[in-house]
Amino acid sequence: MIDSKDYQRIERAIDWIRSHYARQPAVAEMAAAVHLSPYHFSRLFRDWAGISPHQYLRVVTLQAAKRELANQSGTLATALDVGLSGSGRLHDLFVSIEAMSPGEYARGGQDLEIRYGHGDSPFGICSVATTKRGICALAFDNVTAAELRARWPGARLAADPAGARELLDRVFDNPAPGPFQLHLKASNFQFQVWRALLRVAPGTTISYGELADGIGRPGAARAVGQAVGSNPVAYLIPCHRVLRGDGEIGGYRWGPSRKAVMLARESSLLAASG
């Protein structure tokens, strides 16, 4: 079972390793930085990430080398339509998006029932809300009924803590999750960007400019960035895989540290499964 407290510990460890990778620190130094014994730290890190701290250090070092190469050539490798090899704990997420009809949009979700709740995830407390047609919100915080009502003023809200925890376990802690149906309201442009994000494979990244090129809107990187930032379904629509043009993390609706942790975990699990 996932313990969100582990996310807090590993977030600090990953931030520290990313800041100090250049001197290739030993495991004992990594453990001391987060006030754990080397044994406890190594066991917790492996349980969470699927590989050892030393293996993760190698992943970070490789990422840094790739950034340097990309900066020298002036581009990032485009990640659209790249398949994931290997199995293990990293998997492709099978996600489809169903748009809210114009009438539903205008009525603010009238006649819809939205069930909601929150639970633990590898990245901290996570909230989820669903209609009969799919997931309509997923966020790394405790979303309140008032916030949901502001987004869906016509909907009937029902707290469902047990259902939320079961769904979050499927999303984050199941070796074969999905498929997942999303039920969202947005402009055509936002849907276009979000669907393109679903083609960015786990363990890979893309820049805002490349994403704009990929949907046939070159020069629209700023508008693409706004659509990425408005994504209401964290993780399943992987907006965390979009980086700045220089390869740096950039902003993230739920915090740049969480974005770094999510990318680090995906890279670690990809390395372990490959």
C-alpha positions as CSV (number, residue, x, y, z in Angstrom):
1,M,0.0,0.0,0.0
2,I,1.3,3.5,-0.9
3,D,2.3,5.7,2.0
4,S,2.3,9.4,1.0
5,K,4.8,10.1,3.8
6,D,7.4,8.1,1.7
7,Y,6.8,10.6,-1.1
8,Q,7.9,13.5,1.2
9,R,11.1,11.6,2.2
10,I,12.0,10.6,-1.3
11,E,11.2,14.0,-2.7
12,R,13.8,15.5,-0.4
13,A,16.3,12.8,-1.4
14,I,15.7,13.2,-5.1
15,D,16.0,17.0,-4.9
16,W,19.3,16.6,-3.0
17,I,20.7,14.1,-5.5
18,R,19.7,16.3,-8.5
19,S,21.5,19.2,-6.9
20,H,24.7,17.2,-6.0
21,Y,25.0,14.6,-8.7
22,A,28.1,16.3,-10.2
23,R,30.3,15.1,-7.3
24,Q,28.9,11.6,-7.4
25,P,28.1,11.3,-3.7
26,A,28.1,8.0,-1.9
27,V,24.9,6.4,-0.5
28,A,26.0,7.3,3.0
29,E,26.1,11.0,2.1
30,M,22.7,10.8,0.4
31,A,21.2,9.2,3.5
32,A,22.7,11.8,5.8
33,A,21.2,14.6,3.7
34,V,17.7,13.3,4.6
35,H,18.6,12.2,8.1
36,L,18.3,8.5,7.6
37,S,20.7,5.6,8.1
38,P,22.2,4.2,4.8
39,Y,20.4,0.9,5.3
40,H,17.0,2.5,5.9
41,F,17.5,5.1,3.1
42,S,18.5,2.4,0.6
43,R,15.6,0.1,1.5
44,L,13.0,3.0,1.3
45,F,14.4,4.3,-1.9
46,R,14.4,0.9,-3.6
47,D,10.9,0.2,-2.3
48,W,9.6,3.5,-3.8
49,A,11.6,3.8,-7.0
50,G,12.3,0.2,-7.9
51,I,16.1,0.8,-8.1
52,S,18.9,1.6,-5.7
53,P,20.0,5.2,-4.9
54,H,23.3,4.5,-6.7
55,Q,21.4,3.4,-9.9
56,Y,19.2,6.5,-9.6
57,L,22.3,8.7,-9.4
58,R,23.4,7.1,-12.7
59,V,20.0,8.0,-14.3
60,V,20.4,11.7,-13.2
61,T,23.9,11.8,-14.5
62,L,22.8,10.5,-17.8
63,Q,19.9,13.0,-18.0
64,A,22.4,15.8,-17.4
65,A,24.6,14.5,-20.2
66,K,21.7,14.4,-22.6
67,R,20.7,18.0,-21.7
68,E,24.2,19.1,-22.5
69,L,24.1,17.4,-25.8
70,A,20.7,18.8,-26.6
71,N,21.8,22.3,-25.7
72,Q,24.8,22.0,-28.0
73,S,22.6,21.0,-30.9
74,G,19.8,23.5,-30.0
75,T,17.0,20.9,-29.9
76,L,15.4,18.2,-27.7
77,A,14.7,14.8,-29.0
78,T,11.0,14.7,-30.0
79,A,9.2,12.1,-28.0
80,L,5.8,11.8,-29.7
81,D,4.8,8.3,-30.7
82,V,7.8,6.6,-29.0
83,G,6.9,3.2,-27.7
84,L,7.9,1.9,-24.3
85,S,10.0,-1.3,-24.2
86,G,10.2,-3.5,-21.2
87,S,7.6,-4.2,-18.6
88,G,8.3,-4.2,-14.8
89,R,6.5,-1.6,-12.8
90,L,6.5,1.1,-15.5
91,H,3.7,0.8,-17.9
92,D,1.8,2.7,-20.6
93,L,-1.4,4.3,-19.4
94,F,-4.3,3.6,-21.6
95,V,-6.4,6.8,-21.5
96,S,-9.1,8.1,-23.7
97,I,-10.8,11.5,-23.5
98,E,-14.6,12.1,-23.9
99,A,-15.5,15.7,-24.3
100,M,-18.5,17.3,-22.5
101,S,-21.2,18.2,-25.0
102,P,-21.8,21.9,-25.8
103,G,-25.1,21.6,-23.9
104,E,-23.5,20.1,-20.9
105,Y,-20.8,22.7,-20.9
106,A,-23.4,25.5,-21.0
107,R,-25.4,24.0,-18.2
108,G,-22.3,23.6,-16.0
109,G,-22.7,19.9,-15.6
110,Q,-26.4,20.0,-14.7
111,D,-27.8,16.5,-14.1
112,L,-24.3,15.0,-13.6
113,E,-23.4,13.3,-10.4
114,I,-19.8,13.8,-9.4
115,R,-18.3,11.5,-6.8
116,Y,-15.1,12.6,-5.1
117,G,-12.5,11.9,-2.4
118,H,-8.8,11.7,-1.8
119,G,-6.1,9.3,-0.8
120,D,-2.3,8.6,-0.8
121,S,-0.2,8.5,-4.0
122,P,3.5,8.2,-4.6
123,F,3.5,12.0,-5.0
124,G,1.6,13.0,-1.9
125,I,-2.1,13.4,-1.1
126,C,-4.2,13.1,-4.3
127,S,-7.8,14.0,-5.0
128,V,-10.0,12.4,-7.7
129,A,-13.5,13.2,-8.9
130,T,-15.6,11.1,-11.4
131,T,-18.8,11.1,-13.3
132,K,-20.5,8.0,-14.7
133,R,-18.6,8.7,-17.9
134,G,-15.1,9.0,-16.5
135,I,-12.6,10.9,-14.4
136,C,-13.3,14.6,-14.4
137,A,-10.5,15.8,-12.0
138,L,-7.3,14.5,-10.5
139,A,-5.1,16.8,-8.5
140,F,-2.2,16.6,-6.0
141,D,-4.0,18.3,-3.2
142,N,-7.2,17.9,-1.2
143,V,-9.9,19.3,-3.6
144,T,-12.9,20.5,-1.6
145,A,-16.6,20.3,-2.5
146,A,-16.6,24.1,-2.9
147,E,-13.9,23.9,-5.5
148,L,-15.7,21.2,-7.5
149,R,-18.9,23.2,-7.3
150,A,-17.2,26.2,-8.7
151,R,-16.1,24.2,-11.7
152,W,-19.3,22.2,-12.1
153,P,-22.1,24.5,-10.7
154,G,-24.9,22.4,-11.9
155,A,-23.7,19.0,-10.8
156,R,-24.7,17.0,-7.8
157,L,-21.7,16.2,-5.5
158,A,-21.3,13.1,-3.4
159,A,-18.4,12.3,-1.2
160,D,-17.1,8.8,-1.9
161,P,-13.8,8.3,0.1
162,A,-13.7,4.5,-0.4
163,G,-14.3,4.7,-4.1
164,A,-11.7,7.4,-4.5
165,R,-9.1,5.3,-2.7
166,E,-9.9,2.3,-4.8
167,L,-9.6,4.3,-8.0
168,L,-6.3,5.9,-6.9
169,D,-4.9,2.5,-6.1
170,R,-5.7,1.5,-9.7
171,V,-4.0,4.6,-11.1
172,F,-0.8,4.5,-9.0
173,D,-0.3,1.1,-7.3
174,N,-1.5,-1.5,-9.8
175,P,0.9,-3.4,-12.1
176,A,-1.8,-3.4,-14.9
177,P,-4.0,-0.3,-14.5
178,G,-6.5,1.1,-16.9
179,P,-8.0,1.6,-19.3
180,F,-9.1,5.0,-18.0
181,Q,-11.9,7.2,-19.4
182,L,-11.7,10.9,-18.9
183,H,-14.8,13.1,-19.0
184,L,-13.6,16.7,-19.5
185,K,-14.8,20.1,-20.6
186,A,-12.4,22.3,-22.6
187,S,-11.9,24.2,-25.8
188,N,-11.0,22.3,-29.0
189,F,-7.5,23.6,-28.8
190,Q,-7.1,22.3,-25.2
191,F,-8.3,18.9,-26.2
192,Q,-5.9,18.9,-29.1
193,V,-2.9,19.6,-26.8
194,W,-4.1,17.1,-24.2
195,R,-4.5,14.3,-26.8
196,A,-0.9,15.1,-28.0
197,L,0.3,14.8,-24.4
198,L,-1.1,11.2,-24.3
199,R,1.3,10.3,-27.0
200,V,4.4,11.3,-25.0
201,A,5.6,8.0,-23.6
202,P,6.6,7.4,-20.0
203,G,10.3,8.1,-19.4
204,T,10.5,10.7,-22.2
205,T,9.9,14.5,-22.4
206,I,9.0,17.1,-25.0
207,S,9.4,20.9,-25.1
208,Y,6.5,23.3,-25.4
209,G,7.7,24.3,-28.8
210,E,7.9,20.7,-30.0
211,L,4.5,20.1,-28.7
212,A,3.2,23.1,-30.7
213,D,4.9,21.8,-33.8
214,G,3.5,18.3,-33.2
215,I,-0.1,19.6,-33.3
216,G,0.5,21.7,-36.4
217,R,0.7,25.0,-34.6
218,P,4.3,26.2,-34.9
219,G,4.9,29.4,-33.0
220,A,2.0,28.7,-30.5
221,A,4.3,27.6,-27.7
222,R,2.8,30.1,-25.3
223,A,-0.8,29.0,-26.0
224,V,0.3,25.4,-25.7
225,G,1.8,26.2,-22.3
226,Q,-1.5,27.7,-21.1
227,A,-3.3,24.6,-22.3
228,V,-0.8,22.3,-20.6
229,G,-1.2,24.3,-17.4
230,S,-5.0,24.1,-17.4
231,N,-4.9,20.3,-17.5
232,P,-7.5,19.2,-14.8
233,V,-6.3,15.5,-14.7
234,A,-2.8,15.3,-13.3
235,Y,-0.6,12.3,-14.2
236,L,-3.1,10.6,-16.5
237,I,-2.7,13.5,-19.0
238,P,1.1,13.7,-18.5
239,C,1.7,17.5,-18.5
240,H,4.7,16.8,-16.2
241,R,6.6,15.4,-19.3
242,V,6.7,18.9,-20.9
243,L,10.0,20.8,-20.3
244,R,11.3,24.2,-21.2
245,G,13.1,24.6,-24.5
246,D,16.5,24.5,-22.7
247,G,15.7,21.2,-21.1
248,E,15.0,22.6,-17.6
249,I,12.1,21.5,-15.5
250,G,10.1,24.8,-15.7
251,G,6.9,25.4,-13.9
252,Y,4.2,22.9,-12.9
253,R,0.7,23.5,-11.5
254,W,1.4,21.2,-8.5
255,G,5.0,22.4,-7.9
256,P,8.3,22.0,-9.8
257,S,9.7,19.7,-7.1
258,R,6.8,17.3,-7.6
259,K,7.3,17.5,-11.4
260,A,11.0,16.6,-10.9
261,V,10.1,13.7,-8.7
262,M,7.5,12.3,-11.2
263,L,10.1,12.5,-14.0
264,A,12.8,10.9,-11.8
265,R,10.5,8.1,-10.9
266,E,9.5,7.4,-14.5
267,S,13.2,7.4,-15.6
268,S,14.2,5.2,-12.7
269,L,11.5,2.6,-13.4
270,L,12.2,2.7,-17.1
271,A,15.9,2.0,-16.4
272,A,14.9,-0.9,-14.1
273,S,12.5,-2.4,-16.6
274,G,14.7,-2.0,-19.6
